[in-house]
């Protein structure tokens, strides 16, 4: 399991898990899950197109991923991109199917782009994966505070002179880079579940942003490692394992929240119960 | 230990020169006049109420002051008092964060200090002390470490006030902070804001559709009706002649049990198109509880 060619798999998968855990934390915080679904699907069309004209699929992936990110970001209205993300998704999936239909060769490589080929990572894939991982992580580090501010209180961020639209656009480009990097390893469908399940679980468990990102990376690594080991041993599809484990992680996170709220029904009522009734909203916004 | 910072701010003398001057501001959007020749001044440390019914142009005026809306004509000038103070702190209307947002109340306050800067931001003692001080200033120390999304709307509002204060603004803008609050809570928030204005030498400009909860603390009032404004002290502005001129038809100001009622006649029967209220009495009438 840890023999020569599998080492490349472990390395590439670990980098994918780290990037998915970090970038996914902000995907979940910003409610951009749908855009994070659309961008990898769009990138798939790029790879199909590149394959058709005989250039490196990674280039097609990158160009289409960044183009979909820019399209979604610039056409969104007031930070909402569900409609434009849906349109990018169907447009590019359609384009992808056209490219595949024009291609006379058997598209096993393209199938791998959708579902990943984590057990077949080869040596030459490592350097570009590593570079894109580093770029994505550095970009998130730079954007860290503006992203937190613009994601939680966009009106205030705008009033402080931060361009909320530009922060959004920059973030979607980071999602596109992360997609380009992770897609050949785990596939378009799996990267989506890795970017959502572990971060959503992590934020239910811890309330501090940096600790949340750390936990998100931890869960993501564990999910992918267990999936690869199980896939190797029992010859199960990695997709099934990653999807299931991400769901399980999210379930555990929700269970944790439920248990925490049950044991401490009101987080805010401290030692002064007489004060806990202050400032209650008349329309009962508190649940 | 945190006292020194407050003292430092309090020692700073406030001049009598205008901190904010809004002059001749017109805003026209899609052929509609939202603001019409609005002008007023806010002086350092003053508590100003921006009063008007829904649709009078309050939010648009705040957006113009924040630089989020370009006026068709006119100007807004903010004179900074300098020395490490940011210009304007802003508390938006009706923010309700999701319960799952992975931030503690203190993290949100901390973002008020440096959230617009790039990078992760290293924790420091100075930063922590300042955040603690602001949490104490809004009586929120009790829930400083709670998840911000699990706090009640009123508690979240206090956190956002602390978030706005931590950047040391000269002027704090609040958009309808009393909407959705019952009368008792409204008085409490007003008392808190008045105390903050005094202790930290911050001018406050607060929009509201009811002026009565603000009467004890307002230094000045800006009354908006149909996009036009009248400003001055409440005694100067809330009078039958001034408001009648503003609305363009007869308006009665009635004082009852220390409250002020503005009775706006139906604009159509008065033969004028300025008033958009169309009701007997505007929303300044509130039930005495």
Interface residues (C-beta under 8 A of the other chain):
Chain A: X25 X29 X141 X142 X143 X144 X145 X146 X148 X149 X152 X153 X155 X156 X157 X158 X159 X160 X161 X162 X202 X203 X204 X206 X207 X208 X209 X210 X212 X257 X261 X267 X268 X270 X271 X272 X275 X278 X279 X280 X281 X282 X283 X285 X286 X287
Chain B: X66 X67 X68 X88 X90 X91 X92 X95 X96 X97 X99 X100 X101 X102 X103 X104 X107 X108 X111 X112 X114 X115 X116 X117 X118 X119 X120 X121 X142 X143 X146 X147 X148 X150 X151 X152 X153 X154 X155 X157 X158 X160 X163 X164 X167 X173 X180 X181 X182 X185 X188 X189
